[in-house]
Amino acid sequence: MKILHILDHSLPIHSGYTFRTRAILKSQISMGWQVMGVTGPRYNAPQPDPVEEEGLVFRRTPAVRPARTPVGEWREVAALVRRIGEVAAEWKPDILHAHSPALIGLAGLRAARRLRLPFLYEIRAFWEDAAVGNGTGREGSPVYRLIRRLETHIVRRADAVAVICEGLRSDLVARGIAADKVMVSPNGVDLELFGAPPPPDEALAAELGLGGAEVIGFIGSFYDYEGLDDLVAAMPLLLERRPQAALLLVGGGPMEEALRAQAAASPAAARIRFAGRVPHQQVDRYYSLIDILAYPRKSMRLTDLVTPLKPLEAMAQRRLVAASNVGGHRELIEDGVTGTLFAPDDPAALAAALAGLLDDRGGWDERRETARAFVERERNWGVNVARYRPVYEGLIAGSAR
């Protein structure tokens, strides 16, 4: 079986999007399938083409001449449709598998119809909601409604649809999409990357002034919806109960400047550390210092519908997890069993949850092992990717008929 994946961007760019792509393609190769990716014209450099990254082959779409919306977007779609056709003529795939956002899906749909190939469209998030979450869009605006209608159009005409979680599936079913048309391919973890957790990096702890501290940490992008302002606001309350607590924030993003200003003005300023962005190969050193990974996402459509990857990676590394009680987290975390859930948008509830975990060190080992076992059993990429097999085979058989 030969699957051509149609993508917004890919390796060597590092993002949650490219890491999921890498995991899917590598797992499909391990199942004996042949895979290739083709990326749109917006982000990846057009040359070299083809390019091999970590054993995966990607073809590129040349950049298009810039133009105002919507002309520029339609040019991008047309360019990607042409490139898919060129790659398919050469490589002869059995199926086209396009991954959101909607413009990539639209190009995949058009190419599939021209080539008379079965088409699966995969949604990782509703991008109109993601725009609201990162501050670049407004819920209910004309652009928001247009993107939503476009995505519904693609879903209705795709031969099959995949989503990463039940929240997205339920939303599509509520739009009138047949439930049996939508499969769930959840986020997963490559367990080969996560063995026994490394011991604390004492040199790094000393460098950051965290020696002897009970470290609460967040590693990722600083978007507003992540709720890191609530985490900073919770620190003075946490220190009242656990004076040795400290907060380590690793990463960067649109909220970094505001968070640094908030931390500097906080009574807990001396116990808050910003490490900035760190090279990917150095991230484990920072994980090794953290006792509890905190994910205080705010309550909104994006966080209620979409499951994040970071808590799964933390559980795979046998790290304690505390997360806000939003829909995306509830799909991953069983409160009191694999992690701790607390009320969203509530620094006092967050502080109480963290203090409770720090008070209960005797239960840490059991929770870590239970969480790791959950990931091995239900969020292992090998298990997840096997879910595509009956869908692919059914589409190919239907196309042959």
C-alpha positions as CSV (number, residue, x, y, z in Angstrom):
1,M,0.0,0.0,0.0
2,K,1.3,3.4,-1.0
3,I,0.0,6.5,1.0
4,L,0.8,10.1,-0.1
5,H,0.4,12.4,2.9
6,I,-0.4,16.0,2.0
7,L,0.9,18.4,4.7
8,D,1.0,22.0,5.7
9,H,4.7,21.7,6.7
10,S,7.1,18.9,7.8
11,L,10.5,18.2,9.2
12,P,13.1,19.8,9.5
13,I,10.6,22.3,11.1
14,H,10.0,21.2,14.7
15,S,6.4,21.5,15.9
16,G,3.7,19.4,17.4
17,Y,2.3,19.1,13.8
18,T,5.6,17.7,12.4
19,F,6.2,15.4,15.4
20,R,2.8,13.8,14.9
21,T,3.5,13.5,11.1
22,R,6.8,11.9,11.8
23,A,5.2,9.4,14.2
24,I,2.5,8.4,11.8
25,L,4.8,8.0,8.8
26,K,7.4,6.0,10.7
27,S,4.8,3.7,12.2
28,Q,3.2,3.1,8.8
29,I,6.6,2.2,7.4
30,S,7.0,-0.3,10.2
31,M,3.7,-1.9,9.1
32,G,5.2,-2.5,5.7
33,W,3.5,0.4,3.9
34,Q,5.2,2.8,1.6
35,V,4.7,6.5,2.5
36,M,5.7,9.9,1.1
37,G,4.8,13.5,2.1
38,V,4.2,16.5,-0.1
39,T,4.1,19.9,1.6
40,G,2.3,23.1,0.7
41,P,4.0,26.3,-0.6
42,R,3.8,28.4,2.6
43,Y,6.4,27.3,5.1
44,N,9.0,24.7,3.9
45,A,11.8,25.8,1.6
46,P,11.0,24.6,-2.0
47,Q,14.5,23.1,-2.4
48,P,15.9,20.5,-2.1
49,D,13.1,18.5,-3.6
50,P,12.9,15.6,-2.8
51,V,14.3,16.0,0.7
52,E,14.9,13.2,3.2
53,E,14.5,13.9,6.9
54,E,15.0,11.2,9.5
55,G,14.5,8.5,6.9
56,L,11.3,10.1,5.6
57,V,10.9,11.5,2.1
58,F,9.1,14.8,1.4
59,R,8.3,16.6,-1.8
60,R,7.9,20.4,-1.9
61,T,5.6,22.8,-3.6
62,P,7.2,26.0,-4.9
63,A,6.2,29.3,-3.3
64,V,3.5,31.3,-5.1
65,R,3.4,35.0,-5.9
66,P,2.0,36.8,-2.9
67,A,-1.5,38.4,-3.1
68,R,-4.2,39.7,-0.9
69,T,-6.7,37.4,0.8
70,P,-8.4,35.4,-0.7
71,V,-6.4,35.4,-4.0
72,G,-3.2,34.4,-2.3
73,E,-4.8,31.4,-0.6
74,W,-6.4,30.2,-3.8
75,R,-3.1,30.4,-5.6
76,E,-1.6,28.3,-2.8
77,V,-4.3,25.7,-3.2
78,A,-3.9,25.6,-6.9
79,A,-0.1,25.2,-6.7
80,L,-0.5,22.3,-4.2
81,V,-3.1,20.6,-6.4
82,R,-0.6,20.8,-9.3
83,R,2.2,19.4,-7.2
84,I,0.2,16.6,-5.9
85,G,-0.7,15.6,-9.4
86,E,3.0,15.7,-10.5
87,V,4.1,13.6,-7.5
88,A,1.2,11.1,-8.0
89,A,2.0,10.7,-11.7
90,E,5.5,9.7,-10.7
91,W,5.0,7.7,-7.5
92,K,1.5,6.2,-8.1
93,P,-0.1,6.2,-4.6
94,D,-3.1,4.1,-3.7
95,I,-4.6,6.8,-1.4
96,L,-4.3,10.5,-0.6
97,H,-4.2,11.4,3.1
98,A,-4.4,15.1,3.7
99,H,-3.8,16.7,7.1
100,S,-5.5,20.0,8.3
101,P,-5.6,23.0,8.0
102,A,-8.6,23.3,5.6
103,L,-6.7,24.8,2.7
104,I,-4.5,21.7,2.6
105,G,-7.6,19.5,2.8
106,L,-9.2,21.4,0.0
107,A,-6.1,20.9,-2.2
108,G,-6.1,17.2,-1.3
109,L,-9.8,16.8,-2.1
110,R,-9.5,18.5,-5.5
111,A,-6.4,16.4,-6.4
112,A,-8.1,13.2,-5.3
113,R,-11.1,13.9,-7.6
114,R,-8.9,14.7,-10.6
115,L,-6.7,11.6,-10.0
116,R,-9.7,9.4,-9.1
117,L,-8.0,8.3,-5.9
118,P,-9.6,7.6,-2.5
119,F,-9.3,10.6,-0.1
120,L,-8.9,10.7,3.7
121,Y,-8.9,14.0,5.5
122,E,-7.4,14.3,9.0
123,I,-8.3,17.1,11.4
124,R,-5.9,17.8,14.2
125,A,-7.7,21.0,15.4
126,F,-10.3,23.3,14.1
127,W,-8.0,26.0,12.9
128,E,-10.6,28.8,13.3
129,D,-10.6,27.9,17.0
130,A,-6.9,27.7,17.1
131,A,-6.7,31.2,15.8
132,V,-9.0,32.4,18.6
133,G,-6.8,30.6,21.1
134,N,-3.6,32.2,19.9
135,G,-5.1,35.6,19.6
136,T,-5.1,36.0,15.8
137,G,-8.8,35.4,15.3
138,R,-12.2,36.2,16.8
139,E,-15.0,33.6,17.4
140,G,-18.0,34.3,15.2
141,S,-16.1,36.7,12.9
142,P,-16.7,36.4,9.1
143,V,-13.3,34.7,8.6
144,Y,-14.1,32.3,11.5
145,R,-17.4,31.3,9.9
146,L,-15.8,31.0,6.4
147,I,-13.1,28.6,7.6
148,R,-15.7,26.5,9.5
149,R,-17.9,26.3,6.4
150,L,-14.9,25.3,4.2
151,E,-13.9,22.5,6.6
152,T,-17.5,21.2,6.8
153,H,-17.5,21.2,2.9
154,I,-14.3,19.1,2.8
155,V,-15.5,16.7,5.5
156,R,-18.8,16.1,3.7
157,R,-17.0,15.3,0.4
158,A,-14.1,13.3,1.8
159,D,-14.3,9.5,1.5
160,A,-13.3,9.2,5.2
161,V,-12.3,11.5,8.0
162,A,-9.9,11.1,10.9
163,V,-9.7,13.3,14.0
164,I,-7.3,13.2,17.0
165,C,-9.9,13.0,19.7
166,E,-13.6,12.4,20.6
167,G,-14.2,16.1,21.1
168,L,-13.6,16.9,17.4
169,R,-15.6,13.8,16.3
170,S,-18.6,14.8,18.4
171,D,-18.5,18.3,16.9
172,L,-18.5,16.9,13.3
173,V,-21.3,14.6,14.1
174,A,-23.3,17.5,15.5
175,R,-22.8,19.2,12.1
176,G,-24.6,16.3,10.5
177,I,-21.6,14.2,9.5
178,A,-22.3,10.4,9.7
179,A,-20.7,9.0,12.8
180,D,-19.4,5.9,11.0
181,K,-17.5,8.2,8.5
182,V,-15.2,9.6,11.3
183,M,-12.5,7.6,12.9
184,V,-10.4,8.7,15.9
185,S,-6.7,8.5,15.6
186,P,-5.5,9.9,18.9
187,N,-2.3,11.6,19.7
188,G,0.3,9.1,20.8
189,V,3.9,8.7,22.0
190,D,6.9,6.9,20.5
191,L,7.8,4.9,23.6
192,E,11.2,4.1,22.2
193,L,12.1,7.8,22.9
194,F,11.1,7.5,26.6
195,G,12.8,5.0,28.7
196,A,13.7,5.4,32.4
197,P,13.7,9.1,33.3
198,P,17.2,10.5,33.7
199,P,18.4,11.6,37.2
200,P,18.2,15.3,38.0
201,D,20.8,17.3,36.2
202,E,22.4,18.8,39.4
203,A,24.7,21.2,37.4
204,L,21.7,22.6,35.6
205,A,19.8,22.9,38.8
206,A,22.6,24.9,40.4
207,E,22.9,27.1,37.3
208,L,19.2,27.9,37.5
209,G,19.2,28.3,41.3
210,L,16.8,25.4,41.8
211,G,19.0,23.2,44.0
212,G,16.8,21.6,46.7
213,A,13.6,23.1,45.2
214,E,10.2,21.4,44.6
215,V,10.0,22.2,40.9
216,I,6.7,22.9,39.1
217,G,7.4,23.1,35.4
218,F,5.9,23.9,32.0
219,I,7.8,23.1,28.7
220,G,6.2,24.3,25.5
221,S,4.8,27.3,23.7
222,F,3.6,30.4,25.6
223,Y,0.2,30.9,24.1
224,D,-2.6,32.7,26.0
225,Y,-4.8,29.5,26.0
226,E,-2.1,27.6,27.9
227,G,-3.1,29.6,31.0
228,L,0.5,30.3,32.2
229,D,-0.7,33.6,33.7
230,D,-2.8,31.5,36.1
231,L,0.3,29.4,36.9
232,V,2.3,32.5,37.7
233,A,-0.6,33.8,39.8
234,A,-0.8,30.6,41.7
235,M,2.8,30.7,42.9
236,P,2.4,33.0,45.9
237,L,-0.5,30.8,47.1
238,L,1.5,27.7,46.7
239,L,4.5,29.1,48.6
240,E,2.3,29.7,51.6
241,R,2.0,25.9,51.9
242,R,5.2,24.7,50.2
243,P,8.0,27.3,50.8
244,Q,10.5,25.3,48.8
245,A,8.4,25.3,45.6
246,A,9.7,27.0,42.5
247,L,8.4,27.4,39.0
248,L,10.4,26.7,35.8
249,L,9.1,27.9,32.5
250,V,10.9,26.6,29.4
251,G,10.0,27.8,25.9
252,G,8.7,31.0,24.4
253,G,5.9,32.5,22.4
254,P,3.5,35.4,22.1
255,M,2.8,35.6,25.9
256,E,6.4,35.6,27.0
257,E,6.9,39.3,27.5
258,A,3.6,39.6,29.5
259,L,4.5,36.6,31.6
260,R,7.9,37.9,32.4
261,A,6.4,41.2,33.5
262,Q,3.8,39.5,35.6
263,A,6.4,37.3,37.3
264,A,8.7,40.3,38.0
265,A,5.8,42.0,39.8
266,S,4.8,38.9,41.8
267,P,5.6,38.4,45.5
268,A,6.9,35.0,44.2
269,A,9.3,36.6,41.7
270,A,12.4,35.1,43.4
271,R,11.0,31.5,42.9
272,I,10.1,31.8,39.2
273,R,12.6,31.0,36.5
274,F,12.4,31.5,32.7
275,A,14.8,29.3,30.8
276,G,13.9,30.6,27.3
277,R,13.8,28.4,24.3
278,V,16.3,25.5,24.5
279,P,17.6,23.2,21.7
280,H,15.4,20.1,21.3
281,Q,18.3,17.8,22.3
282,Q,18.6,19.6,25.6
283,V,15.0,19.4,26.7
284,D,15.5,16.2,28.7
285,R,17.9,18.1,31.0
286,Y,15.1,20.4,32.0
287,Y,12.5,17.7,32.3
288,S,14.9,16.0,34.8
289,L,14.5,18.9,37.2
290,I,10.7,19.0,37.3
291,D,8.7,17.2,39.9
292,I,5.3,18.1,38.5
293,L,4.4,19.2,35.0
294,A,1.5,21.7,35.1
295,Y,-0.9,22.3,32.2
296,P,-3.3,25.0,33.2
297,R,-5.1,25.5,29.9
298,K,-8.0,27.9,29.9
299,S,-11.6,26.8,29.3
300,M,-12.6,27.6,25.7
301,R,-13.7,25.7,22.6
302,L,-10.1,24.9,21.5
303,T,-9.1,23.3,24.8
304,D,-12.4,21.6,25.3
305,L,-12.3,19.9,21.9
306,V,-8.6,19.2,21.3
307,T,-6.3,16.8,23.2
308,P,-2.7,18.1,23.7
309,L,0.4,16.0,23.2
310,K,2.6,17.3,26.1
311,P,0.8,15.6,29.0
312,L,1.1,12.2,27.2
313,E,4.8,12.8,26.7
314,A,5.1,13.7,30.4
315,M,3.3,10.5,31.5
316,A,5.4,8.4,29.1
317,Q,8.5,9.8,31.0
318,R,6.9,8.8,34.3
319,R,6.4,12.5,35.3
320,L,3.6,13.7,37.5
321,V,0.9,15.7,35.7
322,A,-1.5,18.3,37.0
323,A,-3.9,19.8,34.4
324,S,-7.0,22.0,34.2
325,N,-10.3,20.2,34.0
326,V,-11.1,20.9,30.4
327,G,-12.4,18.5,27.8
328,G,-9.1,17.9,26.0
329,H,-7.4,17.0,29.3
330,R,-10.2,14.7,30.5
331,E,-9.7,12.5,27.5
332,L,-6.1,11.9,28.6
333,I,-6.1,12.1,32.4
334,E,-8.1,10.2,35.1
335,D,-8.2,12.4,38.1
336,G,-6.4,10.9,41.1
337,V,-5.3,7.9,39.0
338,T,-3.0,9.0,36.2
339,G,-2.9,12.7,37.0
340,T,-4.6,15.5,38.9
341,L,-7.3,17.7,37.5
342,F,-8.2,21.2,38.9
343,A,-10.7,23.9,38.0
344,P,-9.6,25.9,35.0
345,D,-9.1,29.7,35.2
346,D,-8.7,29.5,38.9
347,P,-5.2,30.1,40.4
348,A,-6.3,29.1,43.9
349,A,-7.6,25.7,42.7
350,L,-4.3,25.3,40.8
351,A,-2.2,26.1,43.9
352,A,-4.3,23.7,46.0
353,A,-3.9,20.9,43.5
354,L,-0.1,21.4,43.3
355,A,0.3,21.6,47.1
356,G,-1.8,18.4,47.5
357,L,0.5,16.5,45.1
358,L,3.6,17.8,46.9
359,D,2.1,16.7,50.2
360,D,1.6,13.2,48.9
361,R,5.0,12.0,47.9
362,G,4.3,8.5,49.1
363,G,1.8,8.0,46.2
364,W,4.1,9.4,43.5
365,D,5.6,6.1,42.3
366,E,2.3,4.3,41.9
367,R,0.8,7.2,39.9
368,R,3.8,7.4,37.7
369,E,3.7,3.8,36.8
370,T,-0.1,3.8,36.3
371,A,0.2,6.8,33.9
372,R,3.0,5.1,32.0
373,A,1.0,1.9,31.7
374,F,-2.0,3.9,30.3
375,V,0.3,5.4,27.6
376,E,1.7,2.0,26.7
377,R,-1.7,0.5,26.5
378,E,-3.8,3.2,24.8
379,R,-1.6,6.0,23.4
380,N,1.3,4.0,21.8
381,W,1.8,5.0,18.2
382,G,2.0,1.4,17.0
383,V,-1.5,0.8,18.4
384,N,-2.9,4.2,17.1
385,V,-1.6,3.8,13.5
386,A,-3.1,0.3,13.2
387,R,-6.5,2.0,13.3
388,Y,-5.9,3.4,9.8
389,R,-5.6,-0.1,8.2
390,P,-9.3,-1.0,8.0
391,V,-10.2,2.5,6.8
392,Y,-7.5,2.5,4.1
393,E,-8.3,-1.0,2.9
394,G,-12.0,-0.2,2.8
395,L,-11.5,2.9,0.7
396,I,-9.1,1.2,-1.7
397,A,-11.5,-1.7,-2.1
398,G,-14.4,0.7,-2.7
399,S,-12.4,2.6,-5.3
400,A,-11.5,-0.6,-7.1
401,R,-15.2,-1.5,-7.3
